Amino acid sequence: MTTVQRMARWVGAAICALAATSGVWAQGTQPPIRIGSTLALTGALASTSLVHKVVGEIYVEQLNKRGGLLGRQVEWIVKDDQSKPDLARTLYEQLITVDKVDLLMGPYATGAILSAMGVAQRYNKVLVHHTFGIPSLAKYEMQFPAWSLGPDPANTVPTTVFNALAASPKPPKTIAVVTSKFPSVHFMSLGAREVAKKRGLTEVLFLEWDFGNLDYGPIAARIKDAKPDFIWVGAIGLEGNQLLEAMSKIDYTPQEHFYMYPAPGPMSKSPLAKNALSMTLFEEHPPFTSAPGAAEFIALYHGRAAKAGIPDTSVEVQAATSYTAWQILEAGVRGANSLDDKAIAAWIKKNGVDTIQGHLRFDGPNNYGDDLMRVKQVQNGRWVTVYPKEYAAPGATLQVQ
């Protein structure tokens, strides 16, 4: 065989190999679309972040069973930000510049989300996020919230809480506001003070503590001495449980008590949290469970949450809002038919998205739509919505001690 013949045979083989490879890629084995995010898998916020991790894994699995996005499978790269906003910032930089992810998903909690938002803005990336609590700080035009608390939650959210209390069997006349300095809960608690004042409640105590505090004994003693009818607790994660334990040690049981962003399972399963109140967008009961896709998600979550060791395996506001964030991102990619961040952002802003929360719009201030927050309560070891009436669990009404 001459050199020319050998060369021709090699070129022919190479062409066949290339054609075969192209055929395989065309049949769906292209590289996966990579979505990057961080979560507080360790640190003070880990108990709630675990919920978001389980939900993300479920959603990506469901998405891939439906064929992925744009004909490609989806891979979720999640890194541990250790409940530290500064570390979240560094990790989002790595996800974009080193890991070369195609899309971003937001982390858990306001501080980390704000850090991620700054990085997303620097690189012109869409950022969908699920738990950002200070809408006025969300200035970036390509960020989209799944935490549907409206553009003025410091006013509207406490108003909803006090409307619920006004309809209770024993409306409070005095209030204690005690709060962590964690940015979003502190912001909301200051708003609650103002709304309470306008509603004619007498403030008998205002007290703050640093996020990460471990000694709640002095706080509990101050609350007991103040004898409030109602306690607004600006707490996130396990802070609420730690305060309840401290109050129990001095034989004090609050009459009516509210917790801003508690770790859902530890709070609902604590015997000390009887009748505790919080805010919600979705709980595992009608009318929420009639939303398209909700039943399938709930069934999957029960098993995965139990396997992950989550105390309360029902789908509540944290799990549902995390699922909503993934729905928003998926809808944006499908609507734009592209991975181009600007095209995705433009589609989401123009069209809004149908989610298990209902139809969400993003055409208000800083891309926030309506305040959809409702009031829920721990009853018989589970969260149930109690206000407004049309969203209450069947037969559920607000209970007091």
C-alpha positions, 0 to 999 in steps of 0.5 A: 500500500502506497503512502497516498493510499494509507493517508486516504484510508486514515482520512476516511476512517477519521471522517467516519469516526467524526460522523459517528461522534456527531450522530451520537451528540445529535442523539442527546449525549451533548455535555450537560447544562451545568447549573451552579449554586451554593447552600449553607450545608454547614454552619448556623443555617444548615438545618434549613439549607438541607431542605433546599438541597433535597428539593434541588436534587428532586427537581433536577432529577425530574427535569432530566426524566422529562428530557432536560433542557434544550435537548441536554441533561442538567447537572447541578453543582452545589458548593457549601458556603458554610452559612458565610456570605463572604464565602458565598461570594467567592464560590459564585466567582469560582462557579462562573470563572473556574467551573464555567457553569451555564446558569446560576441558582441562588443560595439560601438566606438574604446575606448569601443571596446578596453576595451572589447577586453582586457576582451575577451582576458583574458577569451579567448572569440571571440569578433566580433566588428563593429566600431574599427578605429585603426587596429594596436591596435587590437592584440588579435587573436580572434577579428574580425572587421566588420568595413572594413577599412583595416590594414592601414586606416590612409593612405588608407582612406584619400587617397580615400577621396583625390582621390574623391576631385581630381575628383571634379569640383573644387579640393581644394588647401588648407586644414584645419585639425580640430579634436577631440582627440577621439582616432580613429578620431584623429589617422585618422586625423593625417594620413590625414595631412600626405596624404594631404602633399604628395598630395601637399595641403597646410595646413592652420590650424591644431587644436585639441579639447578634446572629450566632448567639448561643445564650438565650437565657437573659433574653428569655428572662427579659421576655418573662418580666415584660409579660407581653400578650404577644411576642414577635421573634425575629429569628432564623434557623434554630434561633427560635428553638433555642429561645423556646428552650430558654423560656422553658427552663424558667417555666415561661410559656408565651401566650401568642408567639411568632417566628420570622424564618424558623427551621421548619422541621425542628420548630413544628416537631418541638413540643415547646412550639405549640401554637407558634406562628410564622409566615407561609406561601405553601403548606401541605394541605388544600388549597395549595396541594391542588396546584399542578405538579404539587402532588408528584413533588410532595410524594417525592419529597416525603421519601427524600426528606425522610432519608435525609433525616429532615424532622418534618417531611411535609412540604412547607414554605421553604421546600415549596419556595425552593421548588418554585425557584427551579420552576422559574429558571426552567420556564425562563430557559424554555421560554427563551429557547436559549441559555443566553442570560439576557434572553432568559431574563427578558422572557421571565420579566415579560411573561411571569411564571406559573408555579406551585405558588400560582402565577408569579409576576416580576414587573413590580419594583425590583422585579417583585410582584404581589405579597402572597404571604399568609399566616401559619401555625404549629398545631398537633405537630405540623404547620397549617395555614390559619389566615386568611380563611380562604387559604386555611387548612380544612377546619383550622383556625388560629389557636391561643394558649 
